[in-house]
Amino acid sequence: MKEITFTLNNKKVSLTTDPMKRLLDVVREDFRLTGTKEGCGIGECGACTVIVDKKAVCSCMMLVGQVEGKEVITIEGIEMDGELSALQKNFIKYGAIQCGFCTPGMIMSAIALLMENPKPTEKEIRIAISGNLCRCTGYVQIIEAIQATVEELKAQ
């Protein structure tokens, strides 16, 4: 057992836990942030994607001991003053949500892309979300929602 301290959704947090516990389990079980989903458990589907120090990572493949002193953002951390983010609103508007299981991870991958590159091309968007599997939408609506968000950000 070890005390691990990191920033979670803009709040400094500490917990005493096994540093070998998966970040996914800590987020869901210890902090009760259940928006992050477990799909495959082997880093293949992207359902568990969170942002660690501005990079999209599969939280099922990261140990909580690895986030000591780092910044972790989950889907719950991207709302603004109690409102959905522009990207979340566009996922709804463009029908990019069907069953919703992949949505949190897909949005987190897109957010990480926009943090790094606020004006990505369609190809860059496709590459950024290539680690996230969706069985429902065929990706067209997802890409349209991300592109619409990029256009809105350009206009600001």
N, C-alpha and C positions, 0 to 999 in steps of 0.2 A: 504494500500500500504506500502511496506517495501523494503528497499534496501537489495538485496541478493547478496553475493559475494561467488564465488566458482571457482574452476579450471575446465575449459572445454577444453578437448583435448589439454592439456598442456599449456593453456593460462588462466591467471587469468581474470575473467569476473565479471562484476557487472551489475545489472539491478534493477530498481524499479518496483515492480510488486506485485500482490496479492500473499502472501506466500502460499495460498491455491490452487493456480493454479497447474495443473499437470505438472510434469517435462517433460513429453512427449510434451505437448503443448508449453512449453517454448523453448525446443530444436528445434521444428519444426517451430514455428511461430516467436519467438523473435530472434532466432539465425539462422534461415533459413537452418537448417541441416535436410534435409528431408529424409535421409537414414533410420532413425528410423521410423518405420511404426506403425500405429494403426490398430490392427486386431479386437480384441474383446472388448477392453476397460475395461475388468474386470480381467486382470492378468491371463488368461487361455491359451493364444495362444503363447506368447513369442515373437511376432513380434516386440514389442517395447523395447526389451531388450537392456539395456545399462550397463556399468560397473560403479559402485559407490564405491569408495575406495576398488577396486580390487574384488568386488563381483557383480555377475550378478543380476540385478533387472529389474522388469517390470516397465518401466517409466510411464505407465498409472496408476500405483498404488502408485506412490511416488509423494509427493507434493514438489514444488520447495523450500519451506521453510525448508525442511528436508535436503537439500544439502548444506546449509550454511557452508562454510569452507571446503567442501569436494572436492574430485577429481571425475569428471564425464568424462567418455570416451564414445563417440559414434562411430559408424562404420566409420565416416569420420576421426576419430582420430587415426586409426590404420595403415594408410599408412606410408611408410617410404621414406622420401625424394621424394615424388611425385610418388612412385611406390606402387603397391599393396603389402600387407603383404604376407608372405609365405602361410599362411592359405587361404587367398583370392585366390591366384594363384592355390592352390590345389583344392579349390572348383570348379574352372573352369576346371582344368585338369581332375578331376575325375567325371565330370558331376553332381556335387552336386547342381547345380543351374538349375531349370527348369523354373518356372514362376518368381522366384526371390523374391517373397513377404516375405517369411520367412527368406531368406538368411542373412540379416543384424543381426537379432536377434539370429539366429543360430550361426553365426560367433562370436558374442559377448559372447554368453554362452560358446563357445569353448575357446575363448581367456581368459575368467575369469578362466576356469578350468586350462589352461596351466600356468596362473600366479601363481596359487596355487600348481599345481602338473605338472611339465614339462614332466613327464613320466607316464601318466595315462594308465590303462588297458582299454580294450574294454568295460568292464562293467562300469568302471568309466566314460568313454566317454558317454555311453548310459544314465547313471544317470544324467550327467551334462546337456545333451540336452533334457532330458525328459520333460521339461517345454516348449519346442518349438515344435509347430505343423507344419508339412509339408504335404501338400496334393499331392505332385507331385512325389517325388523321392523314397519313401519307406524307406528312411533313410540309405540304404546300401551305397550309394555313399557319403553321408555326413560323415558317420563313416569312410569310407576309406580315405576321404580327410583329416580328423583330424588325423587319424593314420599315414598317409604319412607325415604330418607336424611334428608329434612327432618324427618319424624316422629321419627326416632332422635335427631336433633340437638336437637329440642324437649324430648325426654325427659331429656336430659343435664343 
